[in-house]
């Protein structure tokens, strides 16, 4: 069992083109303006419920994120339900949920291949690429952090396909929602100006 786990909502600002490349972030291309994601709001406890079967905690993060965390008494996993949006339209935003643990992962994590075998993903495998988006991979059903020395692992099960990355030791992040204000010139001929509210469920398992 990992002795540290935290879930944080953060956002990358969408790139509209810079000195490195004129390529903007859009419907087909994820290209943040910087390598660091910023915290979204301050977690505020809005409700708490506990009984002989589970404990449930409700939180808000800023004005447009709601989080429910559910811990069962007799289950080896935690359920995480979240609702994100609509995203403000003042600038391009790409919202992630990052799970942080104390696991030593040696700059590696694992994603599934269409729900079947697991594939090892190594940080910065392609030298000279985009430092954030170049380390994102498809997560069809699950992402895994594994500490090979202790044998402990974190498995995040998603209810639908998402993009995911592990950019630091013991961390895995999943892309939740995007709203960009520029066309990425890949055929759509419009910005990814998504004003929807999106809700998902993740199940985080610990071994």
C-alpha positions in Angstrom: 0.0 0.0 0.0 1.4 3.4 -0.9 1.7 5.7 2.1 0.9 8.9 0.1 -1.8 9.7 -2.5 -3.1 13.0 -3.6 -5.4 14.1 -6.5 -4.9 17.6 -7.9 -6.7 19.4 -10.7 -4.4 21.5 -12.8 -4.4 23.2 -16.2 -2.1 23.9 -19.0 -2.5 27.1 -21.0 -3.0 26.4 -24.7 -0.2 27.5 -27.0 -1.1 29.8 -29.8 2.3 29.7 -31.5 5.7 30.7 -30.2 9.3 31.2 -31.2 9.9 27.5 -31.4 6.9 26.8 -33.7 3.9 28.5 -35.1 1.8 25.4 -34.3 -1.2 26.1 -32.1 -2.9 23.7 -29.7 -6.2 22.7 -31.1 -8.6 19.8 -31.9 -6.0 17.4 -33.1 -2.8 18.7 -31.4 -2.1 19.2 -27.7 0.6 21.8 -27.3 0.7 23.7 -24.1 2.3 27.1 -23.8 4.6 26.0 -20.9 5.9 22.8 -19.3 4.2 23.5 -16.0 0.5 23.0 -15.1 -1.1 25.5 -12.7 -3.3 24.6 -9.8 -7.0 25.2 -10.3 -8.7 26.9 -7.3 -8.5 25.8 -3.7 -10.3 22.6 -2.6 -13.3 23.4 -0.5 -15.2 20.7 1.4 -18.9 20.9 0.6 -20.2 17.6 2.0 -19.1 14.6 4.0 -21.0 11.3 4.6 -19.8 8.2 6.4 -21.5 4.9 7.2 -20.6 1.2 7.8 -20.0 0.7 4.1 -18.2 3.7 2.8 -17.0 7.3 3.4 -17.8 9.9 0.8 -16.2 13.4 0.5 -17.6 16.2 -1.8 -15.3 19.0 -2.8 -15.3 22.0 -5.2 -12.1 23.3 -6.9 -12.7 26.8 -8.1 -16.0 27.7 -9.8 -16.2 24.9 -12.4 -14.9 21.6 -10.9 -16.7 19.2 -8.6 -15.1 16.1 -7.0 -16.5 13.2 -5.1 -14.1 10.7 -3.5 -15.6 7.5 -2.2 -13.6 5.0 0.0 -15.3 1.6 0.7 -14.7 -0.2 4.0 -14.2 -3.6 2.3 -12.8 -2.7 -1.1 -9.2 -2.3 -2.2 -9.9 0.8 -4.3 -11.1 4.4 -4.2 -13.8 5.8 -6.5 -13.2 9.2 -7.9 -16.1 11.0 -9.6 -15.6 14.5 -11.2 -17.4 17.1 -13.2 -15.4 19.7 -15.1 -16.7 22.7 -17.0 -17.9 24.7 -18.7 -14.3 26.0 -19.0 -13.9 29.8 -19.1 -13.4 31.2 -22.6 -10.9 33.9 -21.6 -8.0 31.8 -22.8 -7.1 28.3 -24.0 -7.2 25.7 -21.2 -6.3 22.0 -21.1 -7.4 20.5 -17.7 -5.8 17.5 -16.1 -6.3 15.4 -13.0 -2.9 14.4 -11.5 -2.5 11.6 -9.1 0.6 11.9 -6.9 2.1 9.1 -4.9 5.3 8.2 -3.0 6.1 5.3 -5.4 9.5 5.2 -7.0 8.7 4.6 -10.7 12.1 5.2 -12.4 10.6 7.6 -15.0 8.2 4.9 -16.3 4.5 4.1 -16.3 2.2 1.7 -18.1 -0.8 2.0 -20.3 -3.1 -0.6 -21.8 -3.3 -1.5 -25.4 -7.1 -1.4 -26.1 -7.8 -3.1 -22.8 -5.4 -5.9 -23.3 -1.7 -6.1 -22.7 0.2 -3.3 -20.9 2.8 -1.2 -22.6 5.7 0.4 -20.7 6.1 4.1 -21.4 9.4 5.8 -20.7 9.7 9.5 -20.0 11.4 11.5 -22.8 11.8 8.4 -25.0 12.0 10.7 -28.0 14.7 13.3 -27.5 14.1 16.8 -28.7 10.3 16.4 -28.7 7.7 18.4 -27.0 8.4 17.9 -23.2 4.8 17.6 -22.1 2.7 16.5 -25.1 5.5 14.3 -26.4 5.1 12.2 -23.2 1.3 11.7 -23.5 -0.1 8.3 -24.5 -3.5 6.8 -25.1 -5.1 5.4 -22.0 -8.0 3.2 -23.1 -9.0 1.6 -19.8 -6.1 2.0 -17.3 -2.8 3.5 -16.4 -0.3 2.0 -13.9 2.5 3.3 -11.7 4.8 0.5 -10.4 7.5 0.6 -7.8 9.7 -2.3 -8.8 11.7 -2.3 -5.5 8.7 -2.6 -3.2 6.2 -4.3 -5.6 3.6 -1.6 -4.8 1.5 -0.1 -7.6 -1.3 2.3 -8.3 -3.7 1.5 -11.1 -6.1 4.1 -12.4 -9.1 2.6 -14.2 -11.0 5.1 -16.5 -14.6 4.8 -17.7 -13.5 5.9 -21.2 -10.4 6.6 -23.3 -8.2 9.6 -22.2 -4.7 10.8 -22.8 -2.2 10.3 -20.0 1.4 10.9 -19.0 3.8 10.5 -16.1 6.1 13.5 -16.1 7.6 13.0 -12.6 8.4 10.3 -10.2 5.3 8.7 -8.7 2.9 10.8 -10.7 0.3 10.0 -13.4 -2.0 12.6 -15.0 -5.0 12.3 -17.2 -6.4 14.8 -19.6 -10.0 15.7 -18.6 -11.2 18.6 -20.7 -9.9 21.1 -23.3 -11.0 24.4 -24.7 -8.7 26.1 -27.2 -9.3 29.3 -29.0 -7.1 28.7 -32.1 -7.4 26.4 -35.1 -4.5 23.9 -35.3 -4.7 23.9 -39.1 -5.3 20.1 -39.3 -8.5 20.2 -41.3 -11.3 21.2 -38.9 -11.0 24.9 -39.8 -12.2 26.0 -36.3 -11.0 26.2 -32.8 -11.9 23.5 -30.2 -14.2 25.9 -28.4 -15.9 23.3 -26.3 -18.3 25.0 -23.8 -19.7 21.7 -22.4 -19.7 20.3 -18.9 -18.0 16.9 -18.7 -18.3 14.2 -16.0 -16.3 11.0 -15.6 -15.6 8.4 -13.1 -12.2 6.9 -12.2 -11.4 4.0 -9.9 -8.0 4.1 -8.3 -6.8 0.7 -7.1 -3.8 0.1 -4.7 -1.9 -3.1 -4.2 
